[in-house]
Amino acid sequence: MQLACRCGHRAPLHIGALALQHELASTVRLYQVVERMGCHRCGRKPVGVEVKDRRR
């Protein structure tokens, strides 16, 4: 998954590692996680999310 911010910052994240690190329940939806995230540079919410299949 890659998040994009208005300030131009892009952050690649591995969904599995994110779930393990934050001990997320299997019932948590991805959009709920993204809504709580903020940019490490400016603190704003993501304006774009791209989810890629790592098998490609």
Secondary structure, DSSP 4 states (H G I P E B T S, - for coil): -EEE-TTS-EEE--HHHHHHHTT--TT--HHHHHHH---TTT-PPPSEEE---TT-
